[in-house]
Amino acid sequence: MTVAPVFDPVIHAPGRLQICGLLSGVDDAEFALIRDRIAVSDSVLSKHLKLLDEAGYVKLTKAPFEGRQRTWVRLTRRGRSAFAAHVAELRRLAAG
């Protein structure tokens, strides 16, 4: 599948780019794992996830896990497509 390069300002912010990159390689990830991998606070991650959710790029699911309520995050089909297009545009720009 060929993806048309498109710069996406929602994804481009470094934290959101890292989140999408992390989620692109997995089915879903738990909030704390994402927070630790990109080294941000809970509040910063929550703000990034809210913007990605509003764009339809991620789906948040709350579920009990090991006796506590946890938030799981996954890229939606739209999010995967937008991330692939954004990466394609970054590659195009880097190639000059």
N, C-alpha and C positions, 0 to 999 in steps of 0.2 A: 504494500500500500504506500503510495507516494503522498506526502503531506505538503500542502502549499505553505510556504513560509509566511508567517504572520506574527508581527510583534504584538505581544499582549501585555499592556501595562499592569493588569491585575496580577499576572504571574511574575512579572519582571523584578519586583522588589526582592532583594536578596533572601529574606526569610521565606517568602512565599515560593520563590524559585527552589530553595532547598527543600521545602515541604513537598512540592510536586515531584522533585527528583527522587526523594526518599519513597514517596508513595507509588511512583511509577514502577518500582521494582517489586512491589508486594501487593497482595490482595487488600490488606488493611493493616493499620498500625494503631497501637494504643497511644493515647495522648501523651503519657509520660515518656514513652520511648521517643516520640517525635521531639518533645521538649528537650530531652537530654541530648539527642543527636545534633540538633541545630543550636543548642546552648543558649536558650532564651528562657525568660520567666513564663510562668503560667499565663499571666495577663497578656504578654506580648503574643504568645502562641494563640491564645483565644481570639485576639484581634485579627491575626492573620487568617485563622480558620473561619472567622465570621465573614470576612471579605471573600474568601474562596467559596464558601457556602452560598453567599448571596449571588455569586456569579454562576452558581450551578456546577462548580468544578469539584467539590467534595461533598460527601455524605457523612454526616455525623450520626453515630448510633450509641446510645447509652445502654449498657447491660451490666448486670452483676458479674463480677469476676473475683475469685478468691475473697469472698465476703464483703467486697466494696463495689460501689457503683463506678464503672469505668467508662470513658468515652473512647470509642473506636472511630477511626477516620479512614475513608477510602476515596480514591479518585473515582469520579463518575466517568462514564463514557465520554461525555462532553469535556471533562477535565483532562482526560488522557489525550484527547484529540487536540485541545488547546495547548497543552504542554508540548506535545510533539511538534505542533506548528511553530510554537515559540522557539524551541530548540533549533528547528530548521532555519528560522530567521536569524538566530544568533550565529549559526554556522555560516550562513550566506554572508552576513555582515563581516565576520572574521576572515572570510576568504577574500574579501575585498572585491 
